[in-house]
Amino acid sequence: LSIRLDPTGRLLSSFIELNNLLLERFSAEKRKRIGVHTCAGSDRSSTHSRDVDYAALLPVLFELKAGNFYLQLASEPDREHVLKNIRKFMKPDQRIFVGVIDVLDPRVETPEEIRDRIVQAAKYIPLDQLGTTDDCGFAPFSDDTSRSRDTAFAKIRSRVAGTLLAAKVLGVA
């Protein structure tokens, strides 16, 4: 959202600097456990920043002194473009959790779809730095109950099964 509000990137840079002031108070070991999530938003099933290219966000975001980055990816129209930018800007001590579940889509992804998304991500992100997540949380915003518990848990089961399939394909299971 900060890139959309300020395309110069100065607002985002100041947020990163401010957060880094706080994060520097933690030991390097503790910072490995701290993470940040980014997505285009999903308030009431609508996005506020879908038009912002990750290429504008990632170079600055990866300056954050956190160890874990949870990035929306399943709902991105051009995942490979995002993955190329992740590879370009990520640091060796950062772990990247790519979104493999689109929480706004009521359709439950198959384990095979999840596997394929993970295998694609592994072409760009080293396996020891790669993790998976959902694009965003499943908790309804305000009175939005469009995502039932049954759907949420079915998607989570699919992510677990797909991750196991990907681990076998990638030789880490």
RAZI-V477994 format. One record per residue. D_FIRST is the distance of its C-alpha to the first C-alpha in whole Angstrom. Layout:
D_FIRST ; D_FIRST
//
This chain:
0 ; 4 ; 5 ; 5 ; 6 ; 8 ; 10 ; 12 ; 11 ; 13 ; 10 ; 9 ; 13 ; 14 ; 12 ; 14 ; 17 ; 17 ; 16 ; 19 ; 21 ; 21 ; 22 ; 24 ; 26 ; 27 ; 29 ; 28 ; 30 ; 28 ; 24 ; 25 ; 25 ; 21 ; 18 ; 14 ; 13 ; 10 ; 9 ; 7 ; 8 ; 12 ; 13 ; 16 ; 16 ; 13 ; 10 ; 7 ; 6 ; 9 ; 10 ; 8 ; 11 ; 11 ; 14 ; 11 ; 10 ; 13 ; 15 ; 14 ; 13 ; 16 ; 17 ; 17 ; 20 ; 20 ; 22 ; 20 ; 17 ; 16 ; 14 ; 14 ; 16 ; 19 ; 17 ; 16 ; 18 ; 19 ; 19 ; 22 ; 20 ; 17 ; 20 ; 21 ; 18 ; 19 ; 22 ; 22 ; 20 ; 20 ; 23 ; 26 ; 26 ; 22 ; 23 ; 20 ; 20 ; 19 ; 18 ; 22 ; 21 ; 19 ; 19 ; 18 ; 21 ; 24 ; 27 ; 28 ; 27 ; 31 ; 31 ; 32 ; 29 ; 27 ; 30 ; 29 ; 25 ; 26 ; 29 ; 27 ; 24 ; 28 ; 28 ; 26 ; 25 ; 28 ; 30 ; 30 ; 26 ; 25 ; 24 ; 23 ; 21 ; 19 ; 16 ; 15 ; 17 ; 20 ; 20 ; 20 ; 18 ; 20 ; 23 ; 21 ; 24 ; 23 ; 24 ; 27 ; 28 ; 30 ; 28 ; 26 ; 29 ; 30 ; 27 ; 27 ; 31 ; 30 ; 27 ; 30 ; 33 ; 31 ; 30 ; 34 ; 35 ; 32 ; 34 ; 37 ; 36 ; 35 ; 38 ; 36 ; 38
//
